[in-house]
């Protein structure tokens, strides 16, 4: 299942090693922004016969007063062939793949460092509201991510998936 994630900055600059890049970013900004956090999110969109998954790593500038000052975002896109005939049939598989990609990228970023793992929050495009389509995977997706040792949030709190990744996925 391991895909090759080619992360880049929003200006298109390719990032060779995402773990080194994120850890260096935290180190370089630790004096001015000592409480900075890492959020990883994913969203997907159907484009004809393929699905585009956009995975984002958002590095937040948070100061000593715990006030946010924006974020530095890097992203990777994965394209896969559609399997189901309709988007309704495809939804559970698509949502599960988003959770898998978030975990894979979190593991790349943390380098299997248990202490660093605690700094990462995963955002999933899964809705807590029962009348929404993505709710069918809410418990399974959040359970999978938390079972892998990461803090996980779904909608409406999962802004990196529902806004940042969504914007890059379209």
Rosetta blueprint (number, residue, H / E / L):
1 X L
2 X L
3 X L
4 X L
5 X L
6 X L
7 X L
8 X E
9 X E
10 X L
11 X L
12 X L
13 X L
14 X E
15 X L
16 X L
17 X L
18 X H
19 X H
20 X H
21 X H
22 X H
23 X H
24 X H
25 X H
26 X H
27 X H
28 X H
29 X H
30 X L
31 X L
32 X L
33 X L
34 X L
35 X L
36 X L
37 X E
38 X E
39 X E
40 X E
41 X E
42 X E
43 X E
44 X E
45 X E
46 X E
47 X E
48 X L
49 X L
50 X E
51 X E
52 X E
53 X E
54 X E
55 X E
56 X E
57 X E
58 X E
59 X E
60 X E
61 X E
62 X E
63 X L
64 X L
65 X L
66 X L
67 X L
68 X E
69 X E
70 X E
71 X E
72 X E
73 X E
74 X E
75 X E
76 X E
77 X E
78 X E
79 X E
80 X E
81 X E
82 X L
83 X L
84 X L
85 X L
86 X L
87 X H
88 X H
89 X H
90 X H
91 X H
92 X H
93 X H
94 X H
95 X H
96 X H
97 X H
98 X H
99 X H
100 X H
101 X H
102 X H
103 X H
104 X H
105 X H
106 X H
107 X H
108 X H
109 X H
110 X H
111 X L
112 X L
113 X L
114 X H
115 X H
116 X H
117 X H
118 X L
119 X L
120 X E
121 X E
122 X E
123 X E
124 X E
125 X E
126 X E
127 X E
128 X L
129 X L
130 X L
131 X L
132 X L
133 X H
134 X H
135 X H
136 X H
137 X H
138 X H
139 X H
140 X H
141 X H
142 X H
143 X H
144 X H
145 X H
146 X H
147 X H
148 X L
149 X L
150 X L
151 X E
152 X E
153 X E
154 X E
155 X E
156 X L
157 X L
158 X L
159 X H
160 X H
161 X H
162 X H
163 X H
164 X H
165 X H
166 X H
167 X H
168 X H
169 X H
170 X L
